[in-house]
Amino acid sequence: MKIRLIFSLLCLSLLSCGDDKMPKPTGQLSLEYPPAKYMKFSNSCGFDFDKNELADVKATSNCGLEIHYPKMKATVYLTYKPVQSNLDKLLTDAQKLTYEHAIKANDIAEQPYINLDNKVYGMFYQVGGNAATNAQFYATDSTKNFVTASMYFYSKPNFDSILPAADYIKNDMRKIIESIKWK
């Protein structure tokens, strides 16, 4: 019986020799984007802003804009509405749109924005987690103009995968709100 055990161990040791299979190390997706270069974007609506040269802008109905990022498969939807004694409703609708994502979001960070020189007042929202949008904002002069913006990707939200692109576009959205000038 000892001979059989020794023979079996010897056979196993000879059979196990050869190329050792090692698991591949985990890789990380490396997405790098060029530094943003901004240019003024004007339209026939009530505002102008700076946009990234990499983005394509398409006008939609009622002064809406779609800011496309083809390489990142994302779009920022920008909506313009005139203020006509309805500022409270516009603010409520903008906040409601953001908090509809609370179901999937890990957190929603609010950052007030005030530019007294250009009379731009608003709120920038960062939505964490696997929500459909990762950033939104609204901006107004509180008397005539109201703008909202939301970022969406063309794929199922997976926060870890889209994080580099989401951060890049989030910076562009900050530039938009910071550069709005009412006409």
FENGI-V534733 format. One record per residue. N is the residue number from 0. RES is the residue in one letter. OMEGA is omega in whole degrees, 0 to 359 (* if undefined). BURIAL is I if it has 16 or more other C-alpha atoms within 10 Angstrom, else O. Layout:
n res omega burial
N RES OMEGA BURIAL
N RES OMEGA BURIAL
This chain:
n res omega burial
0 M 177 O
1 K 181 O
2 I 178 O
3 R 181 O
4 L 180 O
5 I 179 O
6 F 179 O
7 S 179 O
8 L 178 O
9 L 178 O
10 C 179 O
11 L 181 O
12 S 178 O
13 L 180 O
14 L 184 O
15 S 179 O
16 C 179 O
17 G 181 O
18 D 176 O
19 D 178 O
20 K 179 O
21 M 177 O
22 P 179 O
23 K 177 O
24 P 180 O
25 T 180 O
26 G 177 O
27 Q 177 O
28 L 181 O
29 S 178 O
30 L 178 O
31 E 181 O
32 Y 180 O
33 P 177 O
34 P 183 O
35 A 173 O
36 K 186 O
37 Y 175 I
38 M 181 O
39 K 176 O
40 F 178 O
41 S 175 O
42 N 182 O
43 S 180 O
44 C 189 O
45 G 183 I
46 F 172 I
47 D 177 I
48 F 175 I
49 D 179 I
50 K 178 I
51 N 179 I
52 E 179 O
53 L 185 I
54 A 176 I
55 D 181 O
56 V 178 I
57 K 178 O
58 A 175 O
59 T 183 O
60 S 175 O
61 N 177 O
62 C 174 I
63 G 179 I
64 L 171 I
65 E 180 I
66 I 187 I
67 H 173 I
68 Y 187 I
69 P 182 O
70 K 180 O
71 M 181 I
72 K 182 O
73 A 177 I
74 T 170 I
75 V 178 I
76 Y 183 I
77 L 182 I
78 T 177 I
79 Y 175 I
80 K 175 I
81 P 176 I
82 V 181 I
83 Q 183 O
84 S 182 O
85 N 184 O
86 L 180 I
87 D 180 O
88 K 179 O
89 L 178 I
90 L 179 I
91 T 179 O
92 D 180 O
93 A 180 I
94 Q 179 I
95 K 179 O
96 L 180 O
97 T 187 I
98 Y 170 O
99 E 180 O
100 H 182 I
101 A 180 O
102 I 182 O
103 K 186 O
104 A 172 I
105 N 178 O
106 D 175 O
107 I 181 I
108 A 179 O
109 E 177 O
110 Q 178 O
111 P 178 O
112 Y 179 I
113 I 174 I
114 N 184 O
115 L 181 O
116 D 181 O
117 N 181 O
118 K 177 O
119 V 180 I
120 Y 182 I
121 G 181 I
122 M 176 I
123 F 181 I
124 Y 170 I
125 Q 183 I
126 V 181 I
127 G 178 I
128 G 185 I
129 N 177 I
130 A 182 I
131 A 178 I
132 T 181 I
133 N 180 I
134 A 176 I
135 Q 171 I
136 F 166 I
137 Y 179 I
138 A 181 I
139 T 169 I
140 D 178 I
141 S 178 I
142 T 185 O
143 K 192 O
144 N 178 I
145 F 181 I
146 V 171 I
147 T 178 I
148 A 178 I
149 S 179 I
150 M 177 I
151 Y 175 I
152 F 182 I
153 Y 183 O
154 S 176 O
155 K 183 O
156 P 173 I
157 N 192 O
158 F 182 I
159 D 184 O
160 S 185 O
161 I 186 I
162 L 180 O
163 P 179 I
164 A 180 I
165 A 178 I
166 D 180 O
167 Y 182 I
168 I 177 I
169 K 176 I
170 N 176 O
171 D 179 I
172 M 175 I
173 R 179 O
174 K 179 I
175 I 183 I
176 I 181 I
177 E 184 I
178 S 180 I
179 I 173 I
180 K 181 I
181 W 178 I
182 K * O
